[in-house]
């Protein structure tokens, strides 16, 4: 995987967008759920789908998509692709509380594997025997964000670059006299939260922030996305010390204590009902209806905003938990599409090339789905609010890596998220949150 070179990709994309002027829906986001099944084990199939290239040429191909919020756009593209090529593509979108990794495992066990499926970077070893080799595909040369296995074989195609962080309602901040560009350290964000809290009635707000920490459905938001700040905030993209230590069972207690103080800030100013028992839809609705100034999510909310008739401008801030300034945003390829080596491989490769680097595919992702392209030749730039703001910040840099996506499989869901929930409920305090996390991570890794 070429995360270390993604900055070069972003610069090229920015340059291309500046040269070519272009124009410019609610469920869970684009993250892949950590599996509850044991890592590195894939059951043997009892069906015939394991036979390489078993599907007949011309048969429908099936893609399992983990971004439910672009289901409509993908299905429309699949219809257009069928009209152009005669090849039928069935889009199967999973989202909400679905554990996608476990679902892929179940599909394989039952002989019902899709031809293409979504994969997270920490699942390469688990699904190693299932991947078709994509190393010679034409889109590989056009991106530095592809996914490769331990031997350098390309196994996954990125479809977007995404950012996680603190989304803000720009109109609310303007009315409160707060410049979002100054909110790049914990003290500045704390002062902003406090000021907005005092103006809630005047601003028509229900709470300062929309945060959801119920671990059953929102583990990917707390245990993965918010946790991302601990690994990456203020850290050079090539510095993997924190994630490597974490995967060895080591959490830095001093840094994590600083992070815990920031998490407490988010929780203290969140709507209490959504914080404790809210779903992603509840969290998004609260923000999209203009009832909070902030939201803990990413630019994948853009396609959903029109469904709420949201007309305000918004942007993306870092989870700035340090006292020193951290002006960058956390941005990377979120997940990848892999091709199953026992399915209709050639037809799947052809579709993957078309949707990633054809003009129609790139236009769909950027203009229709509101994404930021992961491909150097893309001439489109986003016009949707969060992605447009994020794109500008990617041009100026810096960006921080999605190192959380390389955590041990299952640790976000089964270890971290329950502790975030206890912290949100006030069942444990900051010291206990830190101490219990340090111990729980060490125990989880030791048990692997």
C-alpha positions, 0 to 999 in steps of 0.5 A: 500500500502506498500511503507514504506517497499519497501526498504526491497524489494529492498535489497532482490532483490539485494541479490537474483540478486547477488547470481544468475547470469543471462543474460541480441518500442517509445511512452509515458511512464508508468505513469497513467494520472490523470482523468479529470472526477470528483474524486470518481465517477464511472457511473453506467454501462448500460451493462451486464459486471457488473454482477460478473464473467459474462464472461464464463470460457475459454473466452478471457480475456482483459488487459488494459496496460498503458505502451505502450513501452512494448506492443510488449513484453506483446503481445508476452508473451500473445501468449506464455501463450495461447500456454501453457494454452489455455487461450487467453489474449488480450492486449490493450495498451494505451499511448501518450496523452490518459487519462487512468483513464478517459478511464477506467471510459468510459469503465465502463459507456459503459459496456465495462470494461476490465478484468484487468486494470491499476490503479494509487495509488490515484484512489483507492477510485474512482474505489473502487466498481470495484476491485476484492479481490486479497489478497489471491493470491500467488504473494502477499507474494512475494512483499512489493509493492502491492496496498491495499485499505483503509481496507487492501484488496489487489487490485493491483499487481505491475509489476515493480519498476521504477525510475524518474530523470535526465537521462544522456549520460555517453559518453558525460559526460566522454568526458566533464570530468564530473563524474556523481556520483558528480552531486547530488546537484544543484550547481554541476548540474548547473556547469555541465550544464554550462560546457557542454553548452560551449562544445556543438559544440565539443560534437556534441550536439544540447542542454544540455537537452531534456525537454518537458513542453507542458501541453496538452501532457506532463503534466505527465512529468512536473506536476507529474514526475518533481514535484516528487522532491518537495515531496521526494528529500532528504526526508525519505520514511516514512515521508509523511508531504509534500504530506499530506500538499499538499493534504490539500492545503498547499505548502511550499513556501521556499522549492518550491522556491528552487525547482523552481530554479532547474526547471529554470535550466532545462528549461534554458538549454533545447532545446527551440523547444522541451521544448515549443511544443515537444512531448514525442517522440520528447524529447526521439529522441533528447536524443537517437540520442545523441543530448543532454547530459540529458533527464528528464524521467525514466528507461522506455526509455530503450526498446525504445533506440534500435529503435534509434540505441543508443549505448552510456551508460547512467544512472539516476541522482536525480532531485537534487534541494537542495544545500545539497547532495541528492545521492538517486534516486526516485524509486517505483512501478509506477502503478498496475494491478487490476482485474475487479470484474465483469469480468472473475475473476478466469482466470484473477487471473491465468494470473496475477500470471503467469506474475508476479511470474513465471520464464517466466513472470519475465524473460520477464519483466527484460530481454525483457522489461528492467524493475526491478522486484518488486518480491523478488524471481526474479533471473534476473537483468536488463542489459539495460543501465538506469535500470542497473545503477538504479539497482546498485544505489538501492543496495547502497541506499537511494531511495526516494518515489513516493509521487507524485502518491498520489496527488489529482486526476486531480491536475497535469494535470489541475493545475500544468502542465499549470503553468510549461508550462507558466514558460517554456515559460517565461510568468511568472517568478520564483516568479510568478511560486511559488506564483501562485502554492501556490494559485492554489493548495489551490484553487484546494483542497478547490474546492474538 
